[in-house]
Amino acid sequence: MRIVTTPSTCAVSSLCVYRLPAIFDQDEEGLVLLLNPHPTPAQEEEVHRAARACPTNSIKIIDTD
């Protein structure tokens, strides 16, 4: 799994940061900042939840299998 984010469409809802602070953060403007594009297997389900919860679909998951 690989994560791709689009800060330019981020709505600054912070839902991803609350779910996975080891993967997502926010920049100075509050826009999504990807800390780790390759989550561990234990983090994958929460990444899927964060992507589904994103109100602007600014988080995309790419299956690398």
C-alpha positions in Angstrom: 0.0 0.0 0.0 1.1 3.5 -0.8 -0.6 6.7 0.2 -0.9 9.8 -1.9 -2.3 13.1 -0.6 -3.5 16.2 -2.4 -3.0 19.2 -0.1 -4.5 21.6 -2.6 -7.9 20.0 -2.1 -7.6 19.6 1.7 -10.5 21.0 3.7 -8.5 21.2 6.9 -10.9 18.9 8.7 -8.0 17.2 10.6 -9.8 13.9 10.6 -6.8 12.0 9.2 -4.4 13.6 11.8 -6.7 12.5 14.6 -6.9 8.9 13.2 -3.2 8.4 12.4 -0.8 11.0 13.7 2.1 8.7 12.7 1.0 8.9 9.1 -0.6 12.4 8.7 0.1 15.8 10.0 -0.8 19.4 9.0 1.4 22.1 7.6 1.5 25.7 8.7 -1.8 26.4 6.8 -3.5 23.3 8.2 -3.3 21.3 5.0 -2.6 17.6 5.0 1.0 16.7 5.3 2.0 13.1 4.6 4.6 11.8 7.0 4.8 8.2 5.8 3.5 7.1 2.4 4.1 3.4 3.2 2.1 2.4 6.4 2.7 -0.8 8.2 0.3 -3.7 7.8 -1.1 -2.9 11.3 -1.9 0.7 10.1 -3.6 -0.2 6.8 -7.2 -0.5 8.1 -7.0 2.9 9.8 -5.5 4.4 6.6 -8.5 3.1 4.7 -10.8 4.6 7.3 -9.0 8.0 7.1 -9.3 8.0 3.3 -13.0 7.2 3.5 -13.5 9.9 6.1 -11.8 12.6 4.2 -14.5 15.1 3.1 -12.6 16.1 -0.1 -11.1 12.8 -1.1 -7.6 14.3 -0.7 -6.2 10.9 0.5 -5.7 8.2 -2.1 -4.6 4.6 -1.5 -2.6 2.8 -4.2 -2.4 -0.9 -3.9 1.2 -2.0 -4.5 0.6 -5.8 -4.3 
